[in-house]
Amino acid sequence: EISACLVGSEMCIRDRLESSQTEMILMLGSVTTDWILSDQQKSDLEHGQVKINEQVIAVVIPSLTDIIAEPELKRHAWDIIRPLAPNGEVHRQQATL
């Protein structure tokens, strides 16, 4: 069902986002943002975030390919993602032996 939707257009994705309980979507790289975000939304990007609609926020970070090619982008991506954690802290599961 999803693959058929992807072949259609970005409007199918937008329809799904509006009809679901989705609150946030993580977008990696310009290909994804070019496909889903409008030109206005791309210009409204602030600190890697923009509203897609009243209930959904897009979080945009560089693609993994870009991060591998330019390792300094890892810090930029982390600066965008880190505040999304509760209290802005990283939570790690305790390892059990």
Buried (B, 14 or more C-beta within 10 A) or exposed (E): EEEEBEEEEBEBBBEEBEEEEBEEBEBBBBEBBEEBBEEEBBEEEEEBBBEBEEEBBBBBBBBEEBBEEEEEBBEBBEEBBEEEEEEEEEEEEEEEE
